[in-house]
Amino acid sequence: RVNSGGTQLSYSDMLLSIATAQWTERDARQEIYGLVDELNGIGEGFRFNKDFVLKAGLVLSDTRSIRFRVDSFTKDNMLSIESMWDDVSDALRLTAYLLTSWGYNYQTLVSNNAVIPLAYYILQKGAPSNFVKSSSFKQDRRDMQRWLRVALLKRTFSGQPDNVLRPVRGIIKEDHDGFSADAIYDRLRPTSKSMDFAEAEIDGLLSYRYGQRYTFTVLALLYPWLKYDQRFHIDHIFPRAMFKRRELEERGIPEDRWHLWLDHRDDLGNLQLLQGLENQIKSDQEFEAWLQGECESPSGLQVYRQQHIVPDVDLSFEKFPEFLEAREEILRERLADLFGVDLDEKGVAGSA
């Protein structure tokens, strides 16, 4: 497997070469690499590659075999992708813009394969140019967004994604009047790729921390009101700058309790989503003082507490461990409610 210059080719390079040789009207290599660059330049950027585009091409063109194998890249299959290339490209572009409108980028989109069903659905709808913004597709977008978040957190497309892509494609092809999330959940429930959550998995979601790639998706579920097409930040409620030994010592906190602050600075319970400008204003201000300046009226404070899931406890830095425990319990209950999990009983209580 070498090219004309003697350079060894990877398996995916070989598959791309096969595709290039089979296309008759277009240069497959130029089209595919050009689309990759275009997709990765949308919004804050993504990390799509030629493998993703080739796989998406197989799925979106309704090729029977979607395995990333030579026997999937037959002449007929490649000609089918070429004949549909404009529609496939449009669907993938719209999907990338849709992901951007939900706040995703190269850091937070943890699975490229998970977005292929979204592109397939958009293609089945005719890849309308107004899909991302038109009110007529509002319910579709809402259902697709929720489904994607679940798929990412459940790591539904890890391991052997073809075993999920095939049945999901079949469901969407059969009924694309609306995005059939419930039908997908039902189809996958008896398999190892079930999208239902159990109580232990709720606790697992709470274990994600600042800087981890899944943290954004967990927070996004908890902030349904946020406009993700605007620039926002994952913010530490109690600023990172305060979590220093000197600060703890000056506040008279016993040294044997310092770990309750230092080890939990980046916990999910100390994170919130803030619009970028608001976060810049907040900066390293002590949370209690900043909140008093931000919310001048009792009603304003109540709205902020509700939107950012701030428990009704002492918000001084000295009481951070108590704040963290109270907020994590609220987050746990919110997530359990979102996923239909009964915290009083172990196991799954409902569909995602």
Secondary structure as UniProt FT lines:
FT   TURN            4..5
FT   HELIX           11..22
FT   HELIX           28..40
FT   TURN            43..44
FT   HELIX           50..60
FT   TURN            61..62
FT   HELIX           70..72
FT   HELIX           75..83
FT   HELIX           85..101
FT   TURN            102..103
FT   TURN            106..108
FT   HELIX           113..115
FT   HELIX           116..124
FT   TURN            125..126
FT   TURN            129..133
FT   HELIX           135..137
FT   HELIX           138..153
FT   TURN            154..157
FT   HELIX           162..174
FT   HELIX           181..188
FT   TURN            189..190
FT   TURN            192..193
FT   HELIX           199..206
FT   TURN            210..211
FT   TURN            213..214
FT   HELIX           215..222
FT   TURN            224..225
FT   TURN            228..229
FT   STRAND          232..236
FT   HELIX           240..242
FT   HELIX           245..250
FT   TURN            251..252
FT   HELIX           255..257
FT   HELIX           259..262
FT   TURN            265..266
FT   HELIX           268..270
FT   STRAND          271..275
FT   HELIX           276..282
FT   TURN            283..284
FT   HELIX           287..294
FT   HELIX           298..307
FT   TURN            308..309
FT   HELIX           317..319
FT   HELIX           320..338
FT   TURN            339..340
FT   TURN            343..344
//
